């Protein structure tokens, strides 16, 4: 389920970053910060989901 939940931030994060970069030509804006934060959440959910699968496979 965590891998399924991470699908939304995987898609939305880069879209927000790209929208912020095309709309505002500054280096750091609120859209970039929000997009990076969403991408970090997606990476965290992916690692947590993979570790849960591995722990279930090797459970004694």
N, CA, C and O atoms as CSV, one atom per row, in Angstrom:
chain,resi,resn,atom,element,x,y,z
A,1,UNK,N,N,0.819,-1.194,0.000
A,1,UNK,CA,C,0.000,0.000,0.000
A,1,UNK,C,C,0.869,1.267,0.000
A,1,UNK,O,O,0.502,2.277,-0.602
A,2,UNK,N,N,2.022,1.205,0.679
A,2,UNK,CA,C,2.877,2.392,0.706
A,2,UNK,C,C,3.424,2.719,-0.681
A,2,UNK,O,O,3.578,3.888,-1.035
A,3,UNK,N,N,3.714,1.690,-1.456
A,3,UNK,CA,C,4.188,1.938,-2.815
A,3,UNK,C,C,3.087,2.536,-3.678
A,3,UNK,O,O,3.351,3.351,-4.562
A,4,UNK,N,N,1.860,2.128,-3.417
A,4,UNK,CA,C,0.737,2.716,-4.140
A,4,UNK,C,C,0.530,4.175,-3.736
A,4,UNK,O,O,0.224,5.018,-4.579
A,5,UNK,N,N,0.696,4.468,-2.449
A,5,UNK,CA,C,0.561,5.841,-1.982
A,5,UNK,C,C,1.692,6.733,-2.494
A,5,UNK,O,O,1.507,7.942,-2.638
A,6,UNK,N,N,2.856,6.151,-2.770
A,6,UNK,CA,C,3.977,6.951,-3.251
A,6,UNK,C,C,3.845,7.295,-4.734
A,6,UNK,O,O,4.601,8.125,-5.238
A,7,UNK,N,N,2.912,6.683,-5.431
A,7,UNK,CA,C,2.737,6.965,-6.849
A,7,UNK,C,C,2.274,8.400,-7.084
A,7,UNK,O,O,2.720,9.039,-8.038
A,8,UNK,N,N,1.401,8.911,-6.248
A,8,UNK,CA,C,0.905,10.287,-6.389
A,8,UNK,C,C,2.018,11.328,-6.226
A,8,UNK,O,O,2.149,12.207,-7.078
A,9,UNK,N,N,2.830,11.256,-5.152
A,9,UNK,CA,C,3.908,12.248,-5.034
A,9,UNK,C,C,4.988,12.103,-6.106
A,9,UNK,O,O,5.633,13.090,-6.462
A,10,UNK,N,N,5.198,10.887,-6.627
A,10,UNK,CA,C,6.187,10.702,-7.686
A,10,UNK,C,C,5.794,11.488,-8.924
A,10,UNK,O,O,6.653,12.048,-9.605
A,11,UNK,N,N,4.519,11.534,-9.215
A,11,UNK,CA,C,4.047,12.233,-10.406
A,11,UNK,C,C,3.894,13.732,-10.138
A,11,UNK,O,O,4.276,14.544,-10.980
A,12,UNK,N,N,3.354,14.106,-9.006
A,12,UNK,CA,C,3.022,15.499,-8.727
A,12,UNK,C,C,4.253,16.347,-8.396
A,12,UNK,O,O,4.301,17.520,-8.765
A,13,UNK,N,N,5.240,15.782,-7.715
A,13,UNK,CA,C,6.424,16.545,-7.314
A,13,UNK,C,C,7.171,17.182,-8.478
A,13,UNK,O,O,7.364,18.398,-8.480
A,14,UNK,N,N,7.598,16.402,-9.469
A,14,UNK,CA,C,8.292,17.016,-10.614
A,14,UNK,C,C,7.417,17.976,-11.420
A,14,UNK,O,O,7.924,18.941,-11.992
A,15,UNK,N,N,6.116,17.721,-11.468
A,15,UNK,CA,C,5.221,18.632,-12.190
A,15,UNK,C,C,5.194,19.998,-11.503
A,15,UNK,O,O,5.220,21.030,-12.173
A,16,UNK,N,N,5.144,20.008,-10.187
A,16,UNK,CA,C,5.142,21.268,-9.443
A,16,UNK,C,C,6.482,21.994,-9.605
A,16,UNK,O,O,6.513,23.214,-9.763
A,17,UNK,N,N,7.588,21.239,-9.565
A,17,UNK,CA,C,8.898,21.862,-9.754
A,17,UNK,C,C,8.995,22.487,-11.139
A,17,UNK,O,O,9.453,23.621,-11.279
A,18,UNK,N,N,8.568,21.759,-12.156
A,18,UNK,CA,C,8.639,22.280,-13.521
A,18,UNK,C,C,7.712,23.484,-13.706
A,18,UNK,O,O,8.080,24.441,-14.387
A,19,UNK,N,N,6.539,23.451,-13.120
A,19,UNK,CA,C,5.613,24.586,-13.226
A,19,UNK,C,C,6.190,25.814,-12.545
A,19,UNK,O,O,6.031,26.931,-13.038
A,20,UNK,N,N,6.853,25.620,-11.421
A,20,UNK,CA,C,7.472,26.745,-10.736
A,20,UNK,C,C,8.633,27.330,-11.504
A,20,UNK,O,O,8.842,28.544,-11.492
A,21,UNK,N,N,9.396,26.473,-12.179
A,21,UNK,CA,C,10.541,26.966,-12.938
A,21,UNK,C,C,10.123,27.686,-14.212
A,21,UNK,O,O,10.793,28.630,-14.630
A,22,UNK,N,N,9.036,27.264,-14.833
A,22,UNK,CA,C,8.623,27.936,-16.059
A,22,UNK,C,C,7.849,29.221,-15.768
A,22,UNK,O,O,7.898,30.166,-16.556
A,23,UNK,N,N,7.141,29.259,-14.652
A,23,UNK,CA,C,6.349,30.445,-14.326
A,23,UNK,C,C,7.217,31.555,-13.745
A,23,UNK,O,O,7.081,32.720,-14.119
A,24,UNK,N,N,8.103,31.190,-12.837
A,24,UNK,CA,C,8.999,32.155,-12.207
A,24,UNK,C,C,10.426,31.787,-12.556
A,24,UNK,O,O,10.827,30.641,-12.358
A,25,UNK,N,N,11.192,32.712,-13.060
A,25,UNK,CA,C,12.546,32.425,-13.513
A,25,UNK,C,C,13.595,32.632,-12.425
A,25,UNK,O,O,14.779,32.756,-12.738
A,26,UNK,N,N,13.197,32.672,-11.171
A,26,UNK,CA,C,14.163,32.800,-10.084
A,26,UNK,C,C,14.680,31.423,-9.709
A,26,UNK,O,O,14.088,30.407,-10.074
A,27,UNK,N,N,15.782,31.391,-8.980
A,27,UNK,CA,C,16.398,30.122,-8.612
A,27,UNK,C,C,15.601,29.377,-7.543
A,27,UNK,O,O,15.452,28.157,-7.613
A,28,UNK,N,N,15.103,30.094,-6.579
A,28,UNK,CA,C,14.426,29.443,-5.460
A,28,UNK,C,C,13.088,30.140,-5.234
A,28,UNK,O,O,13.038,31.324,-4.901
A,29,UNK,N,N,12.026,29.402,-5.417
A,29,UNK,CA,C,10.697,29.949,-5.144
A,29,UNK,C,C,9.890,28.928,-4.364
A,29,UNK,O,O,10.371,27.825,-4.101
A,30,UNK,N,N,8.684,29.277,-3.996
A,30,UNK,CA,C,7.871,28.418,-3.138
A,30,UNK,C,C,7.478,27.127,-3.852
A,30,UNK,O,O,7.361,26.079,-3.216
A,31,UNK,N,N,7.271,27.195,-5.180
A,31,UNK,CA,C,6.902,25.987,-5.911
A,31,UNK,C,C,8.043,24.974,-5.932
A,31,UNK,O,O,7.814,23.769,-5.839
A,32,UNK,N,N,9.263,25.466,-6.054
A,32,UNK,CA,C,10.416,24.572,-6.044
A,32,UNK,C,C,10.560,23.891,-4.687
A,32,UNK,O,O,10.819,22.690,-4.612
A,33,UNK,N,N,10.392,24.653,-3.634
A,33,UNK,CA,C,10.520,24.091,-2.285
A,33,UNK,C,C,9.429,23.058,-2.033
A,33,UNK,O,O,9.710,21.988,-1.493
A,34,UNK,N,N,8.199,23.357,-2.411
A,34,UNK,CA,C,7.101,22.410,-2.217
A,34,UNK,C,C,7.310,21.152,-3.066
A,34,UNK,O,O,7.069,20.039,-2.597
A,35,UNK,N,N,7.756,21.327,-4.312
A,35,UNK,CA,C,7.995,20.184,-5.187
A,35,UNK,C,C,9.094,19.273,-4.672
A,35,UNK,O,O,8.960,18.051,-4.721
A,36,UNK,N,N,10.175,19.854,-4.180
A,36,UNK,CA,C,11.271,19.052,-3.620
A,36,UNK,C,C,10.797,18.326,-2.369
A,36,UNK,O,O,11.148,17.165,-2.161
A,37,UNK,N,N,10.018,18.980,-1.545
A,37,UNK,CA,C,9.492,18.347,-0.331
A,37,UNK,C,C,8.587,17.161,-0.687
A,37,UNK,O,O,8.644,16.118,-0.036
A,38,UNK,N,N,7.768,17.320,-1.704
A,38,UNK,CA,C,6.892,16.226,-2.139
A,38,UNK,C,C,7.715,15.073,-2.703
A,38,UNK,O,O,7.380,13.910,-2.474
A,39,UNK,N,N,8.787,15.373,-3.436
A,39,UNK,CA,C,9.661,14.317,-3.958
A,39,UNK,C,C,10.368,13.566,-2.824
A,39,UNK,O,O,10.540,12.350,-2.899
A,40,UNK,N,N,10.771,14.281,-1.787
A,40,UNK,CA,C,11.401,13.634,-0.632
A,40,UNK,C,C,10.398,12.720,0.072
A,40,UNK,O,O,10.764,11.630,0.514
A,41,UNK,N,N,9.158,13.143,0.180
A,41,UNK,CA,C,8.119,12.294,0.764
A,41,UNK,C,C,7.938,11.034,-0.072
A,41,UNK,O,O,7.776,9.945,0.478
A,42,UNK,N,N,7.963,11.169,-1.401
A,42,UNK,CA,C,7.817,10.011,-2.282
A,42,UNK,C,C,8.969,9.032,-2.095
A,42,UNK,O,O,8.746,7.823,-2.036
A,43,UNK,N,N,10.194,9.537,-2.000
A,43,UNK,CA,C,11.356,8.666,-1.796
A,43,UNK,C,C,11.253,7.949,-0.456
A,43,UNK,O,O,11.555,6.760,-0.361
A,44,UNK,N,N,10.828,8.666,0.577
A,44,UNK,CA,C,10.664,8.053,1.894
A,44,UNK,C,C,9.618,6.937,1.848
A,44,UNK,O,O,9.838,5.866,2.414
A,45,UNK,N,N,8.492,7.171,1.186
A,45,UNK,CA,C,7.449,6.149,1.091
A,45,UNK,C,C,7.922,4.933,0.300
A,45,UNK,O,O,7.570,3.802,0.637
A,46,UNK,N,N,8.708,5.151,-0.741
A,46,UNK,CA,C,9.225,4.033,-1.537
A,46,UNK,C,C,10.152,3.175,-0.692
A,46,UNK,O,O,10.008,1.953,-0.668
A,47,UNK,N,N,11.110,3.801,0.009
A,47,UNK,CA,C,12.022,3.028,0.846
A,47,UNK,C,C,11.286,2.292,1.956
A,47,UNK,O,O,11.597,1.139,2.253
A,48,UNK,N,N,10.325,2.948,2.562
A,48,UNK,CA,C,9.566,2.297,3.636
A,48,UNK,C,C,8.763,1.109,3.097
A,48,UNK,O,O,8.669,0.073,3.756
A,49,UNK,N,N,8.184,1.256,1.898
A,49,UNK,CA,C,7.435,0.157,1.295
A,49,UNK,C,C,8.320,-1.014,0.914
A,49,UNK,O,O,7.946,-2.171,1.108
A,50,UNK,N,N,9.502,-0.717,0.368
A,50,UNK,CA,C,10.424,-1.793,-0.018
A,50,UNK,C,C,10.934,-2.519,1.221
A,50,UNK,O,O,11.026,-3.746,1.218
A,51,UNK,N,N,11.266,-1.784,2.277
A,51,UNK,CA,C,11.716,-2.435,3.501
A,51,UNK,C,C,10.617,-3.290,4.127
A,51,UNK,O,O,10.903,-4.332,4.717
A,52,UNK,N,N,9.379,-2.861,4.004
A,52,UNK,CA,C,8.268,-3.655,4.534
A,52,UNK,C,C,8.122,-4.955,3.746
A,52,UNK,O,O,7.871,-6.009,4.331
A,53,UNK,N,N,8.277,-4.888,2.426
A,53,UNK,CA,C,8.213,-6.095,1.601
A,53,UNK,C,C,9.351,-7.049,1.944
A,53,UNK,O,O,9.134,-8.253,2.074
A,54,UNK,N,N,10.560,-6.518,2.092
A,54,UNK,CA,C,11.719,-7.352,2.429
A,54,UNK,C,C,11.546,-7.994,3.791
A,54,UNK,O,O,11.846,-9.177,3.956
A,55,UNK,N,N,11.066,-7.240,4.772
A,55,UNK,CA,C,10.865,-7.799,6.108
A,55,UNK,C,C,9.797,-8.879,6.101
A,55,UNK,O,O,9.896,-9.847,6.856
A,56,UNK,N,N,8.777,-8.735,5.265
A,56,UNK,CA,C,7.741,-9.756,5.172
A,56,UNK,C,C,8.277,-11.016,4.508
A,56,UNK,O,O,7.919,-12.123,4.908
A,57,UNK,N,N,9.125,-10.864,3.503
A,57,UNK,CA,C,9.696,-12.031,2.829
A,57,UNK,C,C,10.613,-12.829,3.721
A,57,UNK,O,O,10.598,-14.060,3.678
A,58,UNK,N,N,11.414,-12.156,4.532
A,58,UNK,CA,C,12.396,-12.835,5.364
A,58,UNK,C,C,11.935,-13.009,6.808
A,58,UNK,O,O,12.760,-13.209,7.699
A,59,UNK,N,N,10.636,-12.934,7.045
A,59,UNK,CA,C,10.113,-13.109,8.393
A,59,UNK,C,C,10.244,-14.570,8.804
A,59,UNK,O,O,10.046,-15.476,7.994
A,60,UNK,N,N,10.578,-14.783,10.060
A,60,UNK,CA,C,10.771,-16.154,10.552
A,60,UNK,C,C,9.530,-16.672,11.231
A,60,UNK,O,O,9.513,-17.808,11.704
